Amino acid sequence: MTDDSRTPRHGFATRQVHAGDARGDGVNARVTPVHLTAGFVFDDFAQAQDRFSGADDGFSYTRLANPTNAAVERRIAALEGGTEAVLVGSGQAAVTVAVLGLLQAGDHLVSANSIYEGSRGLFLDNFARLGIETDFVVDANDPLAWEIAVRPTTRAFFVESIPNPKNDIVDLALVAEVAHRHGIPLIVDNTFATPYLLRPLEHGGDVVVHSASKFLAGHGAVLGGVVVAGKTFDWDGSAPDGTARFPHLTNPVRSLGGRSFAERFGRGAFLAYARDVVAARLGPTPSPLNAFLIQQGIETLSLRVDRQSSSALAIATWLEQQPEVESVDHAGLPSSAYHALARRYLPDGQGAVFAFTLHGGLEAAKTFYDRLELFTRMTHLGDVRSLVLHPATTTHAWRTPEQRAEAGIAPGLLRLSIGVEDPADLTADLAQALTGLPTAAAIQTAVTSGVPA
């Protein structure tokens, strides 16, 4: 039982602490209890039957639902402005559940090209084996590129609100307008922005996914993911040939007594299917302990993200002034091609993750990376600790040099995820790591004189 009567009129910081509270459940624990149990006892024969038929929405088995996980789902849905959410074991699982909740063999997905490399591999390798084709739009802010990519079998668009790692902000309303003109839902990975900085459902998004392992949890301790459904998309829509776009949502099913998901759940059909059929049967269930830790992180989300975003912009501004740095990819900088979009969509901060490129290329990146003392060298982000990664030799290593060049992943590019440390300490660490690296002037002199820089 949920008491949300206190939350809709309140601000974000209040909602991140109170939304979805389970008080009123007869226990009244101030902090959501951790229900570490595989299953739940039935009172009698009739109750067991009713829970499996859907007549009773109580808990039966943690793979299907758990009170701790449900509390986190309610809170995230409230913060994103969605109807419902389903918590899963990782961000990768969230993308998988969201896409497989919409697409089947023979269907087509259109994705922005600038996305997390794990999602790209999922689309190209795993989904291709299931008969789902994917095309990528290089310029996500070109409406014609999305139009050209649409086929009669296209069933979803996919973008990241702040793409990884280039900070090349997507015009969500533009992409949503094209998608909806064709009766297609827009899935938005909102991991980098978090609902504190941006709520995609307010800009035309229909489904939001997160890697809750990152900013939502915030401390680099647990894995989790979440899928949030919006309120407006009509899942009953038909394709140009008159067939149902989402027959798995509109055709009668035995588990609902001959009704369809659309008949039973209306605009909530997708999320119900994603939860009850995709997530429940594939089984990416998070531990209730992980769910508890994610909720603990959410309670300080705005405080952390506000500091991390302001620190990231200050550090990006400083880096842009250093002679060893060729370029900085941060939409908060006036020099960024995405600055206008950032001011429109992200007025409260442009996130804590950005990239910069060193003049000295790969060798400079190696030297810089190994010199860092305060930044943690690891593949993660959204942590309270500041992190550094070299994408070309890690996350993007499987791409060809040409593909990396097309994506703007140069040999000298490094990705930073800014934590909550004192910005002056982080800047000092970066400064000492830059010492003696090639500058543009030194490289030009070397080219002119024929002497290596």
Disulfide bonds with the S-S distance in Angstrom:
none
